[in-house]
Amino acid sequence: MKKLTVICMIACMMASLVPVQSFAVKTTAPKTATTAATAEQIARANTLTARIYEINAMDKSAMSFSEKKALRKEVRAMKKEIKEGNGGVYLSVGAIIIIILLLILIL
């Protein structure tokens, strides 16, 4: 029974995984263009970060509710843009637990 469970889990994992080559992207642009794009992204992120610090340093006590609301929307939009530029891979706690359990069961 234990072997059957392990075999079923392995079969499900193999059926759900997709080969990495199918996600490969062929680029024809030279490497310098990619480097320039990342330098532009870094410059843009630095500009947005400086603006966020500037907004945080403002005296908001004299502002009206609508002005404060506009600043909050601006900060949220800038933070979202910065996060999109990172392009990182994030794993949830549940996914990490599932991966660890599968590794323990397989090994």
C-alpha positions as CSV (number, residue, x, y, z in Angstrom):
1,M,0.0,0.0,0.0
2,K,2.9,2.3,0.8
3,K,4.5,1.7,-2.6
4,L,1.2,2.4,-4.3
5,T,0.9,5.8,-2.6
6,V,4.4,6.8,-3.5
7,I,3.9,5.7,-7.1
8,C,0.6,7.7,-7.3
9,M,2.3,10.8,-5.9
10,I,5.2,10.5,-8.4
11,A,2.8,10.0,-11.3
12,C,0.8,13.1,-10.3
13,M,3.9,15.2,-10.0
14,M,5.2,14.1,-13.3
15,A,1.9,14.8,-15.0
16,S,1.7,18.3,-13.5
17,L,5.3,19.4,-14.3
18,V,6.0,21.1,-17.6
19,P,9.4,21.0,-19.3
20,V,11.5,24.1,-18.8
21,Q,12.3,24.3,-22.5
22,S,8.7,25.1,-23.3
23,F,9.1,28.4,-21.4
24,A,12.4,29.3,-23.1
25,V,12.3,32.6,-24.9
26,K,14.5,33.2,-27.9
27,T,15.9,36.7,-27.9
28,T,17.4,38.4,-30.9
29,A,18.2,41.7,-29.3
30,P,21.9,42.3,-28.4
31,K,22.9,42.1,-24.8
32,T,23.7,45.8,-24.6
33,A,20.0,46.6,-25.1
34,T,19.0,44.4,-22.2
35,T,21.7,46.0,-20.0
36,A,20.4,49.5,-21.0
37,A,16.9,48.5,-20.2
38,T,17.8,47.3,-16.7
39,A,19.8,50.5,-16.1
40,E,16.7,52.5,-17.0
41,Q,14.6,50.3,-14.7
42,I,17.0,50.9,-11.9
43,A,17.0,54.7,-12.5
44,R,13.2,54.7,-12.6
45,A,13.0,52.7,-9.3
46,N,15.5,55.1,-7.7
47,T,13.4,58.0,-8.8
48,L,10.2,56.5,-7.5
49,T,11.8,55.6,-4.2
50,A,13.1,59.2,-3.8
51,R,9.5,60.4,-4.4
52,I,8.1,58.1,-1.8
53,Y,10.6,59.3,0.8
54,E,9.7,62.9,-0.2
55,I,6.0,62.2,0.3
56,N,6.7,60.6,3.7
57,A,8.6,63.6,4.8
58,M,5.8,66.0,4.0
59,D,3.7,67.7,6.6
60,K,0.3,66.3,5.9
61,S,-1.5,68.0,8.8
62,A,-2.4,71.0,6.7
63,M,-3.7,69.0,3.7
64,S,-7.3,68.3,3.0
65,F,-8.7,64.8,2.9
66,S,-8.8,64.6,-0.9
67,E,-5.1,65.7,-1.1
68,K,-4.1,63.0,1.4
69,K,-6.1,60.4,-0.6
70,A,-4.4,61.4,-3.8
71,L,-1.0,61.0,-2.2
72,R,-1.9,57.6,-0.9
73,K,-3.0,56.5,-4.3
74,E,0.2,57.9,-5.8
75,V,2.4,56.0,-3.3
76,R,0.4,52.7,-3.8
77,A,0.9,53.1,-7.6
78,M,4.6,53.7,-7.2
79,K,5.1,50.8,-4.9
80,K,3.2,48.5,-7.3
81,E,5.4,49.7,-10.2
82,I,8.6,49.0,-8.2
83,K,7.4,45.5,-7.2
84,E,6.5,44.7,-10.9
85,G,10.0,45.7,-12.0
86,N,11.7,43.3,-9.6
87,G,10.4,40.1,-11.4
88,G,11.3,37.8,-8.4
89,V,9.9,34.4,-7.7
90,Y,7.8,34.2,-4.6
91,L,6.6,31.0,-2.8
92,S,3.9,30.9,-0.3
93,V,4.3,29.1,3.0
94,G,1.8,26.5,2.0
95,A,3.8,25.7,-1.2
96,I,7.0,25.4,0.8
97,I,5.3,23.0,3.3
98,I,3.9,20.9,0.4
99,I,7.4,20.7,-1.3
100,I,9.0,19.7,2.0
101,L,6.4,17.0,2.7
102,L,6.8,15.6,-0.8
103,L,10.6,15.5,-0.4
104,I,10.2,13.7,2.9
105,L,7.8,11.1,1.4
106,I,9.9,10.5,-1.7
107,L,13.2,10.2,0.1
